[in-house]
């Protein structure tokens, strides 16, 4: 079956399946295998710490695959972000993703260089803003997902179906997606691709603790440890307190404090992200995923190729059994 659509045209990938960005470990170790298997891998600039480190990892990825991959820049959190962007441009990475904060200036520079710009947001309001600012495609993350959250975030189903009625650029869905049913459901909602973070973490190539991966396999999405972190609102007093700090602290530090509040963690407890990803304590799985409900569809740790092949194979089987369900790729 041909899975080509506007998203695959932008990315140059075989399938509209995108690997999410990872602050602590989003390197070529995972991005290259994802692209090689027909998806679209992403190197997270911040995980490489320096522009030189990013350049080296981009070149390493190119030694591992001849398929296209992207680079993610988290605005407000990525160190030396302008320099990181220029490295991605100089290395002719075809698609640059931005996230967390408004990225219009980065988008203009990316387009000036003749590359594609995709922006990731947590709300429909910000998706519309990204479209107005010129993004080639927009990722909308529903409440079910991990990553940076928003007080105005909606569940994936409502966010995508609402945005699809209002937007002209291609939409990419994220949040709670990890199998063929979720993949097809998002196409039916009006998205033209999926963006998976948590599910790609439970793959053999992902450079995190094996006990952590097993903890995700063992987890259930209805467990309050995951459900409440994803769906319950933050404590009003903590949210109001951190919002009053905006403009008083360094942007990156304030954003991290805000994120901690939104995923129901104390913003005042020190956090070592790098050690978290290597920790042997299964409870770290809850903390690092931010309560992503995609754990509910993770039943095994497989290779990246097995994961993508299974999603595509089962999706085609479902379409065949259901009489093709119309043209989801139009």
N, C-alpha and C positions, 0 to 999 in steps of 0.2 A: 504494500500500500504506500502511496506517496503522501508523506506528511508535510509537504512544503506549504508554507503560507507566508504572511508578511513578516512574522517573527524570524523564521528560518532564513528569509531573504536578507534581513538586517544582519543576522548573526553569521550566516554562511554555514550553519550546522545542518546535519541530516534530520534531526528531530527538534521540535520546540521544547526541549527539556534543558533547563539551565541550573547549574550548580550555584548555590548561594555563596555569599561572601562570609568568611570566618575571621574574626579579629585576631585570634591567636595562632591559627594554623592554616590559613588559606593560601597555600603555596602550590607550586607546580606538582607536588607529590599527589595531589588530588585533581587539580585542574586539568593536567595533561591527559590522564586516563579518561576523564569524563568526556573531553573533546574527542579523544581517539575512539570512544565507543559510540559516537554519533550525537552526543549532547553538546552542551557548551559550557566549558570549564571557566572558572574565574579565579584569578590570582588577586588576593587582597593586599593592596599596597602596604597597609599598616602592619601586616604580619611580617613584612620584611624589614621594617624599622627605618631603613635609609634608602635614598634613591639608588645608591650603588647596589644595595641588596636586591632591590626590585629589578634592576637591569639584569643582574646575574640570573635571577630566577626566571625572568621572561626568556632569556636565552637557553636556560636549562629546559624549560617547557618545550621550546622549539626543537631541542635535541631529542625529545621524547615523543613528539607527535608532529605531523604536518598539517593537522586540522586547526582551524581558528579557535582562539580563546580570548578572553577579555581580562581587563584589570578593573578592580573596584576601588573607588576613592570615597571614604566616609568623611564628609565635610564636617569640620569641627573636631574630628577625632584622629584623622590620619596625620602623622607627623610630616612636616615639610611637604604639604600637599601640592603646592605649585610645582615644586621640583619633581615630585612623584608623577604628576600629570605629564610634565614635559618628557620624562623618561619613557612613559607609555607611548607618547606621541612619536618620539625619536625612534623607538623600536617598532613603530608602525603596528601597534596592537589595533586590530580593526574596530573593536567596540570597547568603549570605556563606560563603565557604570558609575553613577554617583548615588549617594544615599545620606540619610540622616537630616541634612539641612538644605536650605535653598542652594542650588548649584548653577544658577543661570550663567555666571561668569565662566565657570569651567565648561559649560555646554557650548558657549560661544567659541571658546578657544579650541575645543575638540572639533567642532564643525569647521572652523577656520583651517584646521589641519587636514580636513577631508575625511575625518573618521566619524563613526556613529556614536551617538550619545543616548544612553538609557538611564532614566532616573528612577530610583526606588523610593516609595512613599508608604505611609501608613494610613492615609485618609483619602477619601474621594476628593475633598477640597484641594489637597495638595497635588493630587493627580491632575486635576484640571489646570492648576497653576503650572505644573511641569509641561503640560501640553502647550499652554500659551507661551511658555519660555522657549519652546522649540525642540523639546525632547523627541527623539525618533520613536521611542516606545516608553511605556511606563509600567513599572512593577508596582502592584498594590498588595501589601501584606495585610491579611486579615488578622483578627484577634487570636486565631488559633496558632499563629506562627510565633517564632522566637524573634530575636533581634530588637531593634529600637522600636518602642511602642509609643502610642499617643492616647491621650485622654478621650479623643474623638474617634477612635478606631472602631470599625464595624467588623462583624464576622465576614469571612471570605465570600460566602454566598451572596450576601447583601451588597458588599462593597463592589464586587465585580459586576453583578447584574445592574446595579445603579450606574456605575461608571460607563458601562457598555452602551447605555442609552444616551449618554451625553458626550462621549469622546470619539474622535476620529482616528487618532493614532492607535497603533496596536497596544492591547493590554496584555500583561503577563500576570498570572495569579500566583500568590504565595500565601502560605498559612494553612497547616494541617494536611498538606498534600504529600502522598508518599507511595501511591500505587496506581494501577491502571484505572480504577473507578474514579479516583480523585482527578486524574489526568483528563479523562473524558468529561467528567462533570464540569470542570472549569471551561472546557471548550464549548459546552452547552450553555454556560453562563454568559459567554461572549468574549472570554479571553482567547488569545491565540498562542499561548504557551504557559508553561509552569516553571516556577522558580523554587527549587527544593534545597533546604539547608539541612534540617535534622535528618532526613532519610539518607542523605549522602554521608552523614557522619557514621552511620552504621554500615560502612563498607570496609573491605580489607585494606584498601589503599589509604584511608583516612588516618593521619598520623596522631591519633589520640589513644588513651589507655584502652586496652582490650576489655577490662572490667567495666569501663564506662560504656562501651558499645553493648556489652551484655546487659547492663542495667537498662538500656533503652529497649532491648528486645523483651525484657521481663516486665517493662512498665505497661500500665493501662491508662488510657486517656481520661477515664472517669475518676482516677485516683485524685483526691483533692490536692495532692502535692503538685500535680500538673494542671488540673482543671482550674483551680482557684488562681494560680499564678497567671494563667492565660486569660481567663474570662472575668474574674472578679475585679471591681474597680479599686484603685488605690485608696488608702486612708486619706480622707479629705484634708485633714490638718497637715499631714506630711506633704501632700501635693501642693497645697497653698504655700507652705513654708519654702519649698524648693523653688517654686515659681517666683517668689519674691527675691530670690538670690540672683535671678537672671540679670546680667549686666554688671553684677558686682564681682563675679569670679571669672577666671579664665574660661572661655567658651567650652573647651573640651572637658574641663573638670565639672562645669555645671551640667553639661549634657549627660555625663556619666552618673551624676547624682540624681538627675531626673529619671534616667533609665532605671536606676535601682529602685526608686519609689514606685515606678509604673509596674515593675515586676514583683512588687511586694517584698523588697529587701530594704534593710536599713541603709540609708545613704552614708551613714557615719562609720560603718564597719569596714575596715581595710579589705581590699580585694586584690588578689594576685591572679590575674587572668592567665598568665603563662603557666603557672603551676597547676591551675585548675584543669587544664587539658591533659596533664600528665598524671593527675591524681588517681590513686587506686581505690578511693572511696566511692562506691556506687551512688551515694547521695549527691555527689558532685554533678551527676547527670541532670538532676532537677535544676541545680543552680545555673549551669552553663546553657542549657537549652532555653532557659527562661520560661519553662513550662510549655514548650511546644506540644500541641496535641497530636502532631504527626507520629508520636511514639505509639499511638494506638494501631498503626498499620505496619509497624516494624516487627517482623517475626523471625528474622534471621540476619546474620552478618554475611553479606555476599560481596563479590567483586563488583566494581562499578559497571563493568560490561554486563554481568548477569542481571544487575538491577535494571539497567536501561533496556536490555533485551526483553526482560520479563514484563516491564510496563508496556512496551510497544506490542509484544506478542499477545498479551492478555487483552489489551485495548482492541487490537484487530479482531480477536476472537469474539469479544463482546459485540463489536459492530457487525460482524458477520452473523451472529446469532439473532441480533435485533433488527436485521434488515437494513443495516448501515445508518440508522437513526438520522437520515438526512445527511446533508453535507456540513459536517462540523468544521471543516477546514476552509470553507469558502471565505 
